[in-house]
């Protein structure tokens, strides 16, 4: 709300755990005294103290520490002050990092960083504040973000501030419609650039034998922009795909975002190669490839359709979110939860299990055959593989894993609901609630993927600046670790799955 020409709000940080711990300790003392109280007046006084402390503790738990956010609109710019630091921003402009301090007590402070972008002035003023980042120069002593702990501050001094959350790019705000695709791609380039600068700066040092760097930006761009790149995607809109932005020095349409991020990565490879010395080995490996995510498959709905999962009576639209809520386990042979994984309801292993362990192999073979035979409405295959996990993995904890691993055909992926063990429901014309079709369009901006897709369809890239002999089965990510150890003159552990590349 505007007050005296200003918009006032707060930026919330961590819970004041220091105060929480102090209040809990005081509460424990009062409770101990209350248990030992011998007079009515004494117990009444202690009860009042206990009530006051509980009220204060509840407030400390419910209300994180905060710093003030003040915005004053002045013509075509907004003066945005966070924690007392002011920057002037125009529509569409990102701020520099704000440095924020949340004080737990005079001796303990939490230091964070965040960037902001003015999204619009009209019809309403909108400011996007990105995730709070731990300041790499001042990580909390109880939460180091590098090893050794001082390394993060060395990186910041050498290359400037950088994001420190695990998933730095704005996939989720874009998927959930909080920001637009151009804002998302601006953040992609920002993230790429600071990683590039850190990499090029650190590679100049001469105190390393093994140098590793990771760029996740091609993954994020493909997850979030495939519906601009793939004209067959249900979310494809030619007019939207033709919208342009400045991306890595080029004016590109959104439809070119995926090729553009690969061009940027290719230029970086050239920069790194130029810094290598004779004899240096450069290995570039992607952990996976990508496919368009056009259709999502509700595996629990598929199991219902084929008679392997029995539903409880009286389902409502709010009851399809988790397996125990909608499944009659006393009559269910299999259910799905996770990224394309199916569990058998095994007797003696699972609560309410009905499948005899001796019959499990035959049931898995039956499920596999039916999945491979499943077709979409247009006759396209949904599934390319369905393998028992025991055929792929081994070890003492195999019994904790899913029983069947499903590998979907290109353009198909496990549904959003299935990942959390859900069932898709819909209301019929007569008002009743019933399972929805098992194959439906993907209607999310998250439009490209690799999880649950058959591995043969999402192979990653592998490059080497030295000639390597290709093994009979081809190159595999599991070759990388033993190859690196061999190059460093370190013994390869016997338990590694594959041998070093030659």
Wavefront OBJ file of the C-alpha trace (Angstrom):
o trace
v 0.000 0.000 0.000
v 1.226 3.489 -0.813
v 1.863 5.733 2.154
v 3.084 9.307 1.713
v 4.267 8.520 -1.797
v 6.127 5.370 -0.743
v 5.502 1.649 -0.907
v 6.575 -0.019 2.328
v 7.217 -3.718 2.905
v 9.749 -6.109 4.409
v 12.233 -8.684 3.201
v 12.160 -11.717 5.453
v 15.307 -13.651 6.298
v 16.100 -16.468 8.732
v 14.266 -17.334 11.917
v 16.107 -15.926 14.936
v 17.228 -19.325 16.203
v 19.420 -17.647 18.830
v 16.359 -16.175 20.521
v 14.422 -19.426 19.977
v 17.114 -21.441 21.784
v 17.256 -18.931 24.646
v 13.481 -18.996 25.101
v 13.369 -22.792 25.004
v 16.056 -22.947 27.696
v 14.153 -20.456 29.875
v 10.933 -22.428 29.339
v 12.638 -25.625 30.454
v 13.817 -23.918 33.668
v 10.329 -22.553 34.397
v 8.751 -25.958 33.729
v 11.253 -27.609 36.059
v 10.451 -25.057 38.777
v 6.736 -25.511 38.147
v 7.036 -29.278 38.578
v 8.715 -28.696 41.962
v 6.400 -25.877 43.129
v 4.849 -26.472 46.584
v 2.554 -23.465 46.972
v -0.411 -22.207 44.979
v 0.961 -18.655 44.734
v 4.327 -19.919 43.485
v 2.725 -22.129 40.812
v 0.464 -19.281 39.649
v 3.466 -16.986 39.238
v 5.377 -19.670 37.304
v 2.363 -20.428 35.093
v 2.221 -16.735 34.127
v 5.937 -16.783 33.294
v 5.464 -19.945 31.241
v 2.563 -18.436 29.300
v 4.538 -15.259 28.537
v 7.564 -17.271 27.357
v 5.387 -19.512 25.142
v 3.825 -16.443 23.566
v 7.246 -14.938 22.904
v 8.566 -18.241 21.517
v 5.590 -18.580 19.183
v 6.232 -15.094 17.860
v 9.933 -15.820 17.322
v 9.129 -19.010 15.391
v 6.393 -17.436 13.276
v 8.130 -14.171 12.414
v 11.543 -14.375 10.741
v 14.046 -11.569 11.013
v 13.499 -8.866 8.414
v 14.932 -5.738 6.843
v 12.806 -2.857 5.529
v 11.906 -2.555 1.840
v 10.975 0.958 0.688
v 10.059 2.005 -2.845
v 9.549 5.542 -4.060
v 8.368 6.022 -7.639
v 9.888 9.068 -9.285
v 8.828 9.483 -12.909
v 10.035 6.540 -14.999
v 12.249 5.138 -12.261
v 11.778 3.654 -8.829
v 14.111 4.257 -5.940
v 14.263 0.825 -4.313
v 15.772 0.727 -0.823
v 16.400 -2.632 0.859
v 17.994 -2.695 4.277
v 18.870 0.991 3.920
v 20.689 0.597 0.572
v 19.050 2.431 -2.340
v 19.234 1.797 -6.104
v 17.289 3.530 -8.877
v 15.646 1.108 -11.320
v 13.654 1.572 -14.519
v 11.064 -0.861 -15.837
v 12.758 -4.089 -16.920
v 16.025 -3.228 -15.148
v 17.833 -5.548 -12.763
v 19.575 -4.147 -9.696
v 23.082 -4.905 -8.578
v 23.274 -7.213 -5.575
v 21.826 -5.742 -2.393
v 23.850 -6.689 0.692
v 21.486 -7.524 3.554
v 22.264 -8.059 7.239
v 19.955 -9.898 9.638
v 21.062 -9.417 13.241
v 20.425 -12.252 15.683
v 22.255 -10.429 18.472
v 25.038 -7.812 18.638
v 27.657 -10.521 18.010
v 25.921 -12.824 15.501
v 24.709 -11.607 12.113
v 23.542 -13.387 8.976
v 24.681 -11.714 5.766
v 22.799 -12.282 2.539
v 22.631 -10.925 -1.011
v 19.732 -10.510 -3.428
v 18.958 -8.916 -6.793
v 15.715 -7.199 -7.724
v 14.004 -6.350 -11.006
v 11.201 -3.881 -11.653
v 8.708 -5.869 -13.722
v 6.157 -3.130 -14.346
v 4.849 0.282 -13.298
v 1.398 -0.006 -14.843
v -1.329 -1.074 -14.270
v 0.313 -2.035 -10.961
v 3.841 -1.666 -9.668
v 5.570 -5.054 -9.537
v 9.020 -5.724 -8.103
v 10.586 -9.166 -8.283
v 13.094 -9.959 -5.535
v 15.128 -13.074 -6.272
v 16.057 -15.752 -3.753
v 18.234 -14.587 -0.879
v 21.782 -15.875 -1.327
v 24.308 -16.572 1.402
v 27.017 -13.933 0.994
v 30.055 -15.997 -0.108
v 32.380 -13.522 1.612
v 30.570 -13.908 4.953
v 28.951 -17.343 5.233
v 27.549 -18.127 8.701
v 30.068 -20.059 10.785
v 27.494 -22.835 11.179
v 26.819 -23.058 7.437
v 30.004 -22.904 5.307
v 29.375 -23.007 1.552
v 32.809 -24.153 0.423
v 35.660 -26.364 1.516
v 37.866 -25.027 2.890
v 35.449 -22.520 4.415
v 37.521 -19.495 3.352
v 37.527 -20.528 -0.312
v 34.145 -18.870 -1.025
v 35.421 -15.499 0.168
v 38.557 -15.921 -1.995
v 36.307 -16.593 -5.005
v 34.274 -13.451 -4.331
v 37.383 -11.293 -3.974
v 38.752 -12.669 -7.241
v 35.649 -12.707 -9.401
v 32.999 -10.611 -7.657
v 29.710 -11.642 -6.031
v 27.934 -14.801 -7.145
v 24.814 -16.795 -6.352
v 25.158 -19.555 -3.780
v 21.830 -21.421 -3.740
v 22.065 -24.894 -5.231
v 19.696 -24.231 -8.139
v 20.756 -20.736 -9.099
v 18.549 -20.244 -12.176
v 14.923 -19.109 -11.958
v 13.244 -22.278 -13.288
v 10.582 -22.483 -10.605
v 9.513 -18.805 -10.629
v 9.114 -19.096 -14.404
v 7.334 -22.478 -14.245
v 4.896 -21.050 -11.715
v 4.173 -17.927 -13.769
v 5.814 -15.429 -11.404
v 8.212 -14.118 -14.058
v 8.157 -14.068 -17.867
v 10.524 -15.981 -20.213
v 12.673 -12.938 -20.948
v 13.310 -12.334 -17.236
v 14.156 -16.034 -16.885
v 16.656 -15.919 -19.769
v 18.226 -12.700 -18.455
v 18.907 -14.571 -15.234
v 20.301 -17.516 -17.224
v 22.864 -15.232 -18.868
v 23.699 -13.603 -15.525
v 24.314 -16.999 -13.909
v 26.382 -18.188 -16.869
v 28.528 -15.055 -16.832
v 29.571 -15.204 -13.183
v 30.326 -18.928 -13.505
v 32.388 -18.159 -16.614
v 34.309 -15.416 -14.814
v 35.003 -17.618 -11.779
v 36.131 -20.474 -14.021
v 38.461 -18.397 -16.180
v 39.900 -16.629 -13.145
v 40.602 -19.803 -11.181
v 41.998 -21.744 -14.138
v 44.781 -19.139 -14.334
v 46.129 -20.354 -10.992
v 48.984 -22.831 -11.061
v 48.245 -24.706 -7.824
v 45.846 -27.335 -9.154
v 46.248 -30.795 -10.677
v 42.534 -31.378 -11.206
v 40.184 -28.539 -12.180
v 36.417 -29.127 -12.275
v 33.663 -26.698 -13.190
v 29.966 -27.239 -13.845
v 27.615 -25.224 -16.048
v 23.958 -26.146 -15.625
v 22.568 -23.362 -17.816
v 22.003 -25.528 -20.954
v 19.911 -27.869 -18.790
v 17.799 -25.038 -17.376
v 17.189 -23.433 -20.782
v 16.044 -26.729 -22.292
v 13.767 -27.529 -19.362
v 12.021 -24.169 -19.682
v 12.000 -23.151 -23.362
v 11.348 -26.340 -25.338
v 7.775 -25.180 -26.028
v 9.234 -22.300 -28.060
v 11.681 -24.582 -29.880
v 9.304 -27.502 -30.666
v 6.363 -26.583 -32.958
v 4.647 -29.867 -31.995
v 4.565 -29.039 -28.283
v 0.999 -28.405 -27.009
v 2.192 -25.129 -25.457
v 3.776 -23.890 -28.715
v 2.593 -20.476 -29.859
v 4.227 -19.123 -33.020
v 3.651 -15.512 -32.023
v 5.199 -16.028 -28.584
v 8.092 -18.046 -30.031
v 8.910 -15.145 -32.371
v 9.326 -12.622 -29.528
v 12.908 -11.387 -29.372
v 15.409 -10.538 -26.679
v 19.076 -9.704 -26.343
v 20.817 -12.922 -25.325
v 24.614 -13.318 -25.199
v 25.121 -10.359 -27.505
v 22.644 -11.575 -30.122
v 19.091 -10.474 -30.870
v 17.288 -13.816 -30.956
v 13.697 -15.088 -30.980
v 12.646 -17.243 -28.038
v 12.615 -20.189 -30.441
v 16.409 -19.887 -30.703
v 17.170 -19.889 -26.965
v 18.336 -23.517 -26.888
v 20.781 -23.235 -29.846
v 21.975 -19.901 -28.419
v 22.958 -21.361 -25.041
v 24.924 -24.090 -26.840
v 26.719 -21.434 -28.919
v 27.647 -19.660 -25.686
v 28.969 -22.885 -24.194
v 30.971 -23.564 -27.360
v 32.635 -20.146 -27.098
v 33.523 -20.908 -23.473
v 35.135 -24.196 -24.492
v 37.308 -22.184 -26.879
v 38.299 -19.783 -24.100
v 39.249 -22.645 -21.792
v 41.207 -24.481 -24.478
v 43.229 -21.325 -25.091
v 44.354 -21.359 -21.456
v 45.520 -24.979 -21.389
v 49.179 -25.898 -21.384
v 50.717 -28.708 -23.454
v 49.811 -32.062 -21.929
v 46.661 -30.804 -20.196
v 43.678 -33.117 -20.713
v 40.234 -31.559 -21.204
v 37.145 -33.751 -20.776
v 33.668 -32.311 -21.340
v 30.747 -34.516 -20.379
v 27.018 -33.933 -20.126
v 25.187 -36.102 -17.617
v 22.194 -36.463 -19.973
v 20.538 -35.227 -23.139
v 17.036 -33.826 -23.668
v 13.669 -34.435 -25.292
v 10.574 -32.332 -25.715
v 8.095 -32.983 -22.891
v 4.784 -32.891 -24.795
v 2.745 -35.501 -22.938
v 2.633 -36.516 -19.300
v 1.725 -40.047 -18.231
v -0.252 -40.636 -15.031
v 1.172 -44.037 -14.125
v -1.300 -44.654 -11.291
v -4.152 -43.980 -13.710
v -2.556 -46.450 -16.149
v -2.388 -49.052 -13.352
v -6.083 -48.469 -12.601
v -6.972 -48.852 -16.303
v -5.115 -52.169 -16.495
v -6.467 -53.609 -13.254
v -3.345 -53.474 -11.076
v -4.510 -50.690 -8.734
v -7.917 -50.739 -7.056
v -9.494 -47.503 -5.840
v -11.327 -46.878 -2.602
v -15.002 -45.974 -3.026
v -16.273 -42.406 -2.709
v -13.374 -40.491 -4.235
v -13.611 -36.707 -4.357
v -11.533 -34.245 -6.369
v -9.364 -33.586 -3.336
v -8.518 -37.239 -2.663
v -6.170 -38.036 -5.533
v -2.956 -36.633 -4.131
v -1.244 -39.582 -2.466
v -1.375 -43.369 -2.870
v -2.695 -44.344 0.628
v -5.575 -41.871 0.250
v -7.053 -43.296 -2.957
v -5.728 -46.877 -3.214
v -7.400 -49.929 -1.666
v -4.128 -51.654 -0.800
v -5.913 -54.873 0.127
v -6.742 -55.280 -3.575
v -3.825 -53.416 -5.203
v -0.911 -55.208 -6.861
v 1.152 -52.165 -7.884
v 1.343 -48.407 -7.456
v 3.587 -45.617 -8.781
v 5.506 -42.857 -7.058
v 8.664 -41.041 -8.104
v 10.274 -40.325 -11.456
v 8.893 -43.201 -13.527
v 9.099 -45.937 -10.908
v 6.525 -48.589 -9.997
v 6.373 -50.516 -6.726
v 4.764 -53.904 -6.289
v 2.609 -54.256 -3.179
v 4.706 -57.081 -1.750
v 3.371 -59.271 1.063
v 5.612 -59.063 4.122
v 7.417 -55.963 2.862
v 4.681 -53.368 2.393
v 1.813 -52.465 4.705
v -1.207 -54.290 3.288
v 0.958 -56.148 0.770
v -0.831 -58.831 -1.250
v 1.719 -59.934 -3.877
v 3.547 -63.162 -3.023
v 7.296 -62.479 -3.443
v 7.562 -65.678 -5.479
v 5.068 -64.247 -7.991
v 6.841 -60.882 -8.291
v 9.060 -61.753 -11.324
v 6.066 -62.929 -13.350
v 4.056 -59.833 -12.387
v 6.945 -57.542 -13.370
v 7.239 -59.289 -16.748
v 3.501 -58.834 -17.275
v 3.632 -55.144 -16.370
v 6.629 -54.627 -18.661
v 4.908 -56.275 -21.616
v 1.750 -54.187 -21.195
v 3.685 -50.935 -20.797
v 5.666 -51.638 -23.964
v 2.439 -52.387 -25.822
v 0.706 -49.184 -24.637
v -0.197 -46.661 -27.315
v -1.367 -43.056 -27.282
v -4.579 -42.039 -29.052
v -2.633 -41.474 -32.289
v -0.997 -44.906 -32.110
v 2.403 -43.663 -30.884
v 4.336 -45.833 -28.430
v 4.357 -44.404 -24.914
v 7.092 -46.569 -23.479
v 10.398 -47.878 -24.843
v 11.617 -49.830 -21.820
v 10.349 -51.195 -18.516
v 12.992 -53.077 -16.574
v 13.076 -54.605 -13.101
v 15.496 -52.599 -11.011
v 17.268 -55.866 -10.154
v 18.277 -56.167 -13.824
v 20.119 -52.834 -13.631
v 21.197 -52.312 -10.030
v 22.602 -54.493 -7.297
v 23.655 -54.185 -3.686
v 22.406 -54.630 -0.115
v 19.764 -51.881 -0.356
v 18.062 -53.018 -3.558
v 14.945 -53.915 -1.554
v 14.435 -50.216 -0.753
v 14.257 -49.284 -4.413
v 11.271 -49.361 -6.748
v 10.633 -52.704 -8.426
v 10.188 -51.475 -12.008
v 11.955 -48.624 -13.845
v 9.950 -47.186 -16.732
v 11.693 -45.583 -19.735
v 9.289 -43.453 -21.767
v 9.465 -42.782 -25.490
v 10.568 -39.337 -26.731
v 8.018 -36.579 -26.002
v 6.551 -38.498 -23.029
v 7.434 -38.182 -19.351
v 6.064 -39.286 -16.013
v 3.338 -36.855 -14.926
v 3.731 -34.167 -12.317
v 1.163 -35.934 -10.119
v 2.839 -39.335 -10.319
v 6.129 -37.991 -8.979
v 4.466 -37.490 -5.590
v 2.319 -40.629 -5.784
v -0.827 -38.933 -7.081
v -3.825 -39.972 -9.154
v -5.458 -37.616 -11.676
v -9.197 -37.271 -11.146
v -11.886 -35.487 -13.144
v -15.596 -34.759 -12.798
v -17.793 -36.525 -15.330
v -20.872 -35.067 -17.011
v -23.142 -36.814 -14.473
v -21.287 -35.145 -11.590
v -19.383 -38.232 -10.499
v -15.614 -38.228 -9.920
v -13.476 -40.765 -11.784
v -9.856 -41.243 -12.886
v -8.780 -39.024 -15.768
v -7.108 -40.477 -18.898
v -3.595 -41.740 -18.224
v -1.967 -39.700 -21.041
v -2.593 -35.933 -21.155
v -0.874 -32.830 -22.520
v 1.896 -31.192 -20.516
v 0.621 -27.677 -19.817
v 3.663 -26.326 -17.913
v 6.419 -23.984 -19.049
v 8.651 -26.830 -17.871
v 8.470 -28.216 -21.390
v 11.659 -30.226 -21.942
v 13.008 -33.070 -19.843
v 15.108 -36.202 -19.483
v 13.946 -37.848 -16.260
v 12.001 -41.101 -16.809
v 12.781 -40.967 -20.551
v 14.422 -44.123 -21.898
v 18.198 -43.576 -21.510
v 18.851 -44.375 -25.160
v 16.852 -41.272 -26.104
v 18.624 -38.801 -23.823
v 22.306 -39.451 -24.456
v 24.632 -36.631 -23.463
v 27.617 -35.102 -25.270
v 31.201 -36.171 -24.561
v 34.319 -34.415 -25.846
v 38.002 -35.005 -25.206
v 41.084 -33.153 -26.438
v 43.026 -36.436 -26.476
v 42.138 -39.410 -28.650
v 40.387 -42.142 -26.687
v 39.521 -45.679 -27.721
v 35.763 -46.142 -27.669
v 34.757 -49.184 -25.580
v 32.476 -51.733 -27.302
v 29.407 -50.417 -25.479
v 30.342 -46.771 -26.063
v 31.371 -44.013 -23.692
v 29.641 -43.910 -20.305
v 29.640 -41.381 -17.463
v 30.996 -44.142 -15.224
v 34.196 -44.075 -17.279
v 34.991 -40.512 -16.199
v 35.972 -41.000 -12.542
v 38.348 -43.941 -13.138
v 39.867 -42.137 -16.145
v 40.536 -39.005 -14.079
v 42.078 -41.061 -11.272
v 44.322 -42.866 -13.751
v 45.477 -39.555 -15.248
v 46.353 -38.321 -11.744
v 48.254 -41.510 -10.937
v 45.747 -42.561 -8.273
v 44.706 -46.187 -7.883
v 41.196 -46.904 -9.155
v 39.036 -48.525 -6.437
v 38.022 -52.099 -7.191
v 34.327 -51.352 -6.650
v 34.141 -48.930 -9.601
v 31.785 -50.238 -12.267
v 33.941 -49.478 -15.305
v 37.626 -49.313 -16.166
v 39.527 -46.164 -17.228
v 39.355 -45.143 -20.860
v 42.434 -45.861 -22.927
l 1 2 3 4 5 6 7 8 9 10 11 12 13 14 15 16 17 18 19 20 21 22 23 24 25 26 27 28 29 30 31 32 33 34 35 36 37 38 39 40 41 42 43 44 45 46 47 48 49 50 51 52 53 54 55 56 57 58 59 60 61 62 63 64 65 66 67 68 69 70 71 72 73 74 75 76 77 78 79 80 81 82 83 84 85 86 87 88 89 90 91 92 93 94 95 96 97 98 99 100 101 102 103 104 105 106 107 108 109 110 111 112 113 114 115 116 117 118 119 120 121 122 123 124 125 126 127 128 129 130 131 132 133 134 135 136 137 138 139 140 141 142 143 144 145 146 147 148 149 150 151 152 153 154 155 156 157 158 159 160 161 162 163 164 165 166 167 168 169 170 171 172 173 174 175 176 177 178 179 180 181 182 183 184 185 186 187 188 189 190 191 192 193 194 195 196 197 198 199 200 201 202 203 204 205 206 207 208 209 210 211 212 213 214 215 216 217 218 219 220 221 222 223 224 225 226 227 228 229 230 231 232 233 234 235 236 237 238 239 240 241 242 243 244 245 246 247 248 249 250 251 252 253 254 255 256 257 258 259 260 261 262 263 264 265 266 267 268 269 270 271 272 273 274 275 276 277 278 279 280 281 282 283 284 285 286 287 288 289 290 291 292 293 294 295 296 297 298 299 300 301 302 303 304 305 306 307 308 309 310 311 312 313 314 315 316 317 318 319 320 321 322 323 324 325 326 327 328 329 330 331 332 333 334 335 336 337 338 339 340 341 342 343 344 345 346 347 348 349 350 351 352 353 354 355 356 357 358 359 360 361 362 363 364 365 366 367 368 369 370 371 372 373 374 375 376 377 378 379 380 381 382 383 384 385 386 387 388 389 390 391 392 393 394 395 396 397 398 399 400 401 402 403 404 405 406 407 408 409 410 411 412 413 414 415 416 417 418 419 420 421 422 423 424 425 426 427 428 429 430 431 432 433 434 435 436 437 438 439 440 441 442 443 444 445 446 447 448 449 450 451 452 453 454 455 456 457 458 459 460 461 462 463 464 465 466 467 468 469 470 471 472 473 474 475 476 477 478 479 480 481 482 483 484 485 486 487 488 489 490 491 492 493 494 495 496 497 498 499 500 501 502
